[in-house]
Amino acid sequence: MSEVFKKIVAVGILIHIILLANFLLFLQYFQQDEWHGFGIILSYGTKYITVDKTLVELLLGDRIGARIITFGLFNLFELNTLPYGAFGFTFHVANAFLIFLLTKKLTKNLLISTLASFLFLINELGHEAYSWFGTMTGSSTSVFFLLLSLIFFLKFIDNGKVKLVLLSTFLLWVSFLFKEIGAFAFVFYPVLFSIYSLKRTGIKILLKKHLTLIILGLIMLSFFIKTVLFIPGDRANYVNTGSSLIPNIAMHSIQYPLEGIVQLIIPNFYLFKLSDITTRIVNPNLPSDSLGFLIASQNSNAEITILLLLVAFAILIFWLMRKLKFSSNSLKALKASIILAALSFLPYVVINSSFSYLDSRYYYAGSIGVAIFLAVLIFNLLSSNKRVFKIIAVFVLFLYVFIHESTLFSDLKLMADRSKERQNFLKQVENLVPVLPKKTVFFITGNSEGYYGLPELKTPFQSGLGHVLMVKYTTKRELNPDFFKEATFAKALDVGFLYDTLGQGYRQKDGKGFGYYYDKLELNKAIGQNLFDKDDVIYLYYNSETKKLERKDFK
């Protein structure tokens, strides 16, 4: 049975990798944050990497590693998306391979390791970490070094060599140069040590063995508190630093792991389908097509649904744990993996969630623990002599594969469709306006009801179209990179000229002008201020149904 099962999993991995490669290498385009970074690179050069921070700040986790990679990719390939897709694809597959090695170290079982790698590979919820070019250089690479650190830490547990814990600590620090995903390791590693260490260890010896980790953890925590929790001003998506800070963090520390584990098993698409049913029961008077129904379904009733599923999962797993005979390695792996999945949400307790879920990329590390946990559980079900357990194993595996593969490739297909529309749009702009005159003012409107829920947005771009066009024409050497510069570097990093989704305006540099408008009233106001003439306006009209862009006379 194991050989046949192993071949099935191997074929599944191969098919998934081929499909994933097609989507990431050939069908994706830049979405939002990438464009802002490109503008900074074009105008400020290597300052994009250092962002005016001190060496100490850069070495303590300011994501300099992610910026170095983005800087290198853009300078080598500019707006050619193939290398960006190849980067995300390569690191995701590499992470899956490291999970194979990690699980093998935890379980000493080749089949469980292969299955865990596959379940991680196909998990839908965290795909932004490698599919979104704006975050992949930080998220996928950070997890890569975190996994290496985990593997060497397990080797340290096996033989106690100090050089291994030093190497593990070093790799963990390297992961912080890309993103703070591994912050939970300072809690998880001592727990992992207590699970896998063959000797009973006193607190003094435990502290001594983890001294380098403790020191790094205290330094990183101090830096985090200084740079994230107690900086002046409001920060989007972060908890407030007033009297509600501690209660919010405490609530998130419980809420996010419990909700996150359920969401990592059942993707949000299906959770919200179940939540719709809950909403019809809890709020029978709400019309199913109303905004109130949607809000209830994706907030309070989604949390009720997740809680019910969590209780159901807990009962099912408790029953299986009593009925199945697990090996010592399997039991340890189950404990370690579920703790890993839960603790992986600790770095995000300072973030306020949108509705009942966090952004996709925040689930990437948690999917490691869930993949290992399910792989161990499914293997032990298949190894049982009872037919009912084998049926449960096959059902759980195929259901998991189906719901994750279907939602993952549905998401990637949606991203691919949007990418194609954006690329086609920009190609049409280039064809209609191959060379920029001395003063260029784009006035672009269309017949869309509004992209992304914004009635004013008639074009398919999440970031400001004016900024996108500036990047495009600057790479064609048609525009001076200084157009991206602001009075201060901090202001350029904050938003920058025309980057806001609904940003519009006009500016001049060295006798050349560039502007973008979608609102005719604002455009006419600028003309009335003699910023430019009507003859400088390039009027483009986008038909969102035919995806065609045409040039019209501006009157």
SULJOHU-V55863 format. One line per field, one symbol per residue. ss: DSSP state (H for helix, E for strand, L for the rest). A space follows every 10 residues. Layout:
ss->???
This chain:
ss->LHHHHHHHHH HHHHHHHHHH HHHHHHLLLL LLHHHHHHHH HHHHLLHHHH LLLLHHHHHL LLLHHHHHHH HHHHHHHLLL HHHHHHHHHH HHHHHHHHHH HHHHHHHLLH HHHHHHHHHH HHLLLLLHHH HLLLLHHHHH HHHHHHHHHH HHHHHHHHHL LHHHHHHHHH HHHHHHLLLH HHHHHHHHHH HHHHHHLLLL LLHHHHHHHL HHHHHHHHHH HHHHHHHHHL LLLLLLLELL LLLLHHHHHH HHHHHHHHHH HHHHHLLHHH HHHHHHHHHH HHLLLLLLLL HHHHHHHHLH HHHHHHHHHH HHHHHHHHHH HHHLLLLHHH HHHHHHHHHH HHHLLHHHLL ELLELLELLH HHHLLHHHHH HHHHHHHHHH HHLLLLHHHH HHHHHHHHHH HHHHHHHHHH HHHHHHHHHH HHHHHHHHHH HHLLLLLLEE EEEEEELLLL HHHLLLLLLL LLLLHHHHHH HHHHHLLLLL HHHHLLLLHH HHHHLLLLLL LLLLEEEEEL LEEEEEELLH HHHHHHHHLL LLLHHHEEEE EEELLLLEEE EELLL
